[in-house]
């Protein structure tokens, strides 16, 4: 082993001497600036005629083998992870377990069916893409599996849960779009509050499909935080907006209406002044009666709608009972 090491050192020493000799010869033929010179002008050159001869470049001998420098890598192999110290799962942040193909589609801006993000973890990704089966040298592409859970319309609670998963994956790649997605969520919740049914989900399906189309075919990135008034008008056409039962306004509910606050400020308001469109008070028509000073419901009989007596004291109700007995 020592003789082999000594031989390698001798070869390295010989190569260094050859490199030094060649570099000295080049310094005579070519100056430090690298410009060609007349060899006849070089001292010791006996060439006649005074012609300018450019020194031909000479190939350098191979440099000695150097020991490679090992640079630490940020990527870990399976063996390195196996040798690491395990950490408790409870100390790590909660992540959305979404298959890699769905995650890539979200980042690429494709139209995603949010329903598949609500499936059990073991089933996510099964219905998202095509299936390839190899038969000999040929590959047969099958259609994606169908599941009725993927075609149902989402409620607002289901939509919020699925869209949060979608938003977290997208904003991990593009953090600057989080405010944009929060605004979109605010628009959707506002639609669900103002309009009955699933108008908000119809808006999302159309808007998401348009955004994916313009990005793929026209390289145009649509702002999700900006409300599409034209699309909203098409979706909610023919639908009656939810309004307050007290003042018929659409921007609040009856519990937050100013009329309810005014009735609380007037404890002496009589039940005779209550609008006839309100529902009758259940407590008022019972034997116990209503003890609320500022009740929001009509104090009227359920049978004859008279405001002078409750249902338990209604004469029409007693007459009806007596006729049935006879």
Residue, then its C-alpha position, 0 to 999 in steps of 0.5 A: x500500500x505504501x509503495x502504491x502511494x509513493x508511486x502516485x506521488x511521483x506521478x503527480x510530481x512529474x505532471x506538475x513539472x510538465x505543467x510548469x515547463x509548458x506554462x513558461x514556454x507559453x509566457x515567452x510566445x504569448x504575452x500576458x494580454x493574450x495577443x499574438x506576437x512575431x516569433x522572429x522578434x523573440x530573442x533567440x529565434x533565428x527565423x529569417x524573413x521577418x514574417x509575423x508567425x502566430x504561435x499555435x496553441x499547444x494542448x496542455x497535458x491533463x491536470x492532476x486528479x483532484x480530490x472532489x469536495x463534498x457539498x452538503x445537499x438539501x435533499x435527503x435520501x431514504x437512508x438519511x431519513x431513516x437514520x434521523x431522530x423521529x418526532x411526534x406527529x402532534x408537534x407537526x402542523x396539520x396538512x391537507x392530504x391531497x394526491x399529487x396529481x390533484x395538487x399539481x392541477x390546482x397549482x396549474x390553474x385547472x378546473x377542479x371538482x371541489x367535491x373530490x376534496x371532501x372524499x375520504x383520504x383513501x379515495x381522493x384521486x381515484x376518480x380524478x384522472x384516466x386509467x391506463x392498462x397495458x395489454x402487451x405492447x399497447x396501452x389502453x386508456x379507460x374513462x375515469x370512474x364515476x361516482x354520484x358523490x362527485x356530481x352532487x351540489x355542495x352546501x355552503x358548509x361543504x363548499x367552505x371546507x373544500x375551498x379552504x383545502x383548495x386555497x391552502x394548496x394554491x397559496x403554498x405555491x403563490x402566497x401573494x394570491x391569498x388575499x384574492x382567494x379570501x375575497x372570493x370566499x367572501x363573495x360566495x358567502x354573501x351570495x349564499x346569504x342573499x339568494x336562496x338555493x344553490x346560486x352561489x355554487x352555480x356561480x362558482x362552477x361557471x367562474x372556475x371553468x372560465x378561469x381555467x379556460x382563459x388561462x389554458x387557451x389565452x394565457x390570461x390570469x383572471x382575478x378571483x377577488x373581483x366579482x363578475x357582475x354579469x355572471x352573477x346576474x345570469x345566475x340569480x335571474x328569476x330568483x327572489x333575494x332573501x329580505x328582512x321580514x320587518x323592513x324588506x331590506x336585503x342587507x340584513x336579517x330580522x334579528x339585526x333590523x333597526x325596527x327590532x331595535x326601535x321596538x326594544x326602545x319602546x316598552x309601552x308599544x301595544x300589540x295593536x300596532x304590530x303589522x298584520x304580516x307578522x306571525x302570531x305569537x305562540x306564547x300569547x296563544x298558550x295558557x301561560x301567555x307571553x311575558x315579553x314586553x317587546x315581542x316581535x310577533x303578533x299578539x293575535x288569536x290563531x283561530x280568528x286572528x282577533x287581537x283582543x284575545x288569545x286562542x285559549x279564550x276564542x269563542x269560535x274555537x269553543x263553538x267548533x268543539x261543541x258542534x263536534x260533540x253534538 
